[in-house]
Amino acid sequence: MIKFFQWIYTLYSALVFIFLMLLLGLFIVLPILVHSRGDRISFVFIRLWAGIWAFLSGVRFEVEGKKRIDRSKPYIYIFNHRSFIDAPVIPMAIPQELRALGKKELSKIPFFGWVVGKLAIWVDRSSVESRRASLEKLISILEKGISVVVAPEGTRNDSGDTLLSFQKGAFRLAIDTQIPILPMAVIGADRIMKRGSILLRPGKVRIYFSDPIFPPQPSETAVNEFTEKCRNRLEAMLLTHE
């Protein structure tokens, strides 16, 4: 019986998400098409989309550490990826306009891929050329003073480990551009949508921001050492707050 009501709730939440996407999608896309910094208006509607969906679905957000963010500076945000619920968490928690690195498969979802694609960089992780092209786009974005957000695990963590191994692209990017990494611990999203399930339940997501981690100067060992340092910081945040 509980499972039946969870299916009803999940269907309801999905329909709310789709309705809001269709209602607000054009308001997200049009400002970007009209002006290069129209993303400031677009993010108002993205946060409206995420906020209304969360409110109507019984999902609450609790954010700590925003004071560590200098909104006038760009960052490379990294976060632990345990659930599809991470997607609405990002615009609700990060108080900046930004661009996200996303799986190319998501770009094929009708309308959703078109809307989100205006603010995301799609990457085919199985293609070296696609990964290289995505890094070049991220560099261009950071040079404009716009922050980016990356899930360095590369995929959703469905294991029992706190974190999967980190891919090194974000940390190489930080060293090349000398833009700091800002870890973001997302806790509770995998309770709202459990690993291996598409079913949802109401709940609270807690988000914690670390102090920025400034990259070292380039060297033969810099990327590996910096990747490990950032992974250790995010892992410590998760173990402390979970």
N, C-alpha and C positions, 0 to 999 in steps of 0.2 A: 504493500500500500504506500509506504514511504517513497519507494522508487517511482511509483505512478505519479505522485504529486511532484516529485523532482523533475520528471519528464514534462509535466504541464508547466512548471516554473521555467524550465529551460526554453521551451517553445515560446512562452510569453516574453522572456527576456530577449530572445533572438528576434522576435517580431518587432519589439520596441527598438532594438538596435538598427534593424533594416529600415523601419519607418523614419527614424531620426536621420539616418544616412541619406535617404531619398529627399527628406525635407530640407536638410542643411547642406547637402553635397555641393550644390551650385554656389552657395554662399562661401564655401571653403575654396573652391577652385577659381571663381571669377576674380577675386582681388589679386591673385598671383598672375593671372593672365593679363590684367590691366597694368600692374606696376611690379617692378622687381622686388620691392619690399612690401608687397601686398600681403605677405605672410603674417604681418602683425594683425591684420584684420582676420585673416584665415584662422589664426590660432584662437581668436575669440570664439569663432563658431566651432572649432574642433573641441575646445574645452566645454562649450555648451553642449555639444553632442555627447561627450564622455560624461559630463556631470549629470545631465538629465537622465541618461541611460543608467548610470550608477544609482541615482536616487530612486528611480522607478523599479530598479532591480534589487534594491536593498543592499547595495554594495557601498561601504563607507571607506573613506581614505583618512589616514592619520599620517601627517608628514612632519618629520623633525630634521632640523639642520639646514633649513633654507638660508639662514643668515650666513652660512659658509659660502654662498654663491654671490659673486660680484656680477650683477646682471649686465654690466657694461663690457664684460670680457667673454670671449668664447672658451668653451671647454669641450673635452671629449668625455662624455658621460659613459660609464660602463655599468651594467647591472646583471644580476643573476636571473636567468631565464628559466622559470619553472612552469609557467602556465600561459595560455593564450590571453588571460586576463591582464597580463603585463601591458598589453597595447594601450588600453585606456588609462592605465596608471601613469604612463610617461607624460602625456600633456597635462594631466591633473597635478603632477608633482613638480615638474621642472618649470620654473617661472621665466622661461626664455622661449623665443622662437628657435626652432632647431630643425635639423634634418635627421632622419633615421635610416640605418642600413637594414634592408628587409629582404627576405627570401623572394626570389624571382617568381616562385609558384603563386604567391599572393597577388601578383600583378594580373593574373589570369581570372580572378574573381570578378564577375560583371559589375560594373559601376564602382564597386569598392576599390578595385585596382586602379581605376582611372582617377578617383578622388584622392586616395592616399598616395598614389604615384606622383602627385604634384609636390609632395613634401617628403618623399622617400627616395632612396637610391636602391634600385633592385639589383641583386647580385646572385649569380649562379655559382654557388660555392664549389661545385664540381669542376668549374672552368677557371684555369689560371688566368686567362685573358680577361674574363669577367671580373675577377677579384682585383686585377691590376687596374682595370678601367674604373672600378668603384672607388679605389683609393685615390686615383687622380681627381675624381669628382669631389671627394671629401676634402682634399687639399684645397681645391678651388673654393669650396663653401667656407672652410675655416679662414681662408685669406680674406673673405668678405666680412669676417667678424661674427659669423653664425655658428652656433654650437652644433655638435652632432652627437648622436647616441648610438651605441653599439652593444650588442650582446656578445662578449668575447668567447663564450662557450661555443658559439656557432650554431647551436641548435637547442631545443628545449631539453632541460635536464630531467629525464624520467627515471634516473637512478636514485639510489639511496645516499649518494655522496653529496656533500655540501655544495661542491662545485665540480664541473667537468674541467678537463684541461683547457687552457686558454689558447686560442689562436693569436698570433702575434701581430696581425695587421694594425690594430688600433694603437699598439704601443710603438711600433715602428713609425706610424703616422705622427704620434705625439713627439717623438724624438726628432723627426725630420722638420716639424713645424714649430717645435718648442712650445706647444700648447699643452697645458696640464690635463691630466686625467682626473676625473671627479667620480669616485665610486658611489654607487647608489644601491643600497640593499633593499630588496623588495621581499616582504615577509607576509605570508598569509594568502597570497594569490592561488597557491596550489591547494588550499583548503576550499576555496570557492569553486575551482574546477580541478578535481583531483587528477593526478597523473594517470594517463591511459584512459580517461573518460571524457565525454563531451557534456556530461551533466553538470549543471550549475547549482549553487546554493547561495543564499545570502551570507554576508560576512564582512569582515573588516580587513583591509590591506594596510599594513604599516610600511612606510618608506623612510629610510634613514640616509642622510647625505654625510659623507666624510669630508674632511678638509681636502682641498685639491692636492694632488701629488705631482710635483714638477719634474719633468723629464731630465735625464742627464744629457750631457753632450754626446754626440755620436762616437762609438768605439766598436771594436769587434765583439765585445761582450754586452754592450749596453742594452740591446733589445731583449735578450734572454733575462738579464738581471732585472730590468724594469718591469717586464711582464710578470716575473715571479713576485716582485715587490707589490705590485698592484693586486695580484691574485691573493696574496697573503692578507692585504688590508681588507679586501672585500670578504674573504673567508672569516676573518676575525670579527667583522661587523655582524655577519650572519650568526656566528656562534654566540656572540654576546647578547643579541637581541631576540633570538628565537626561544 
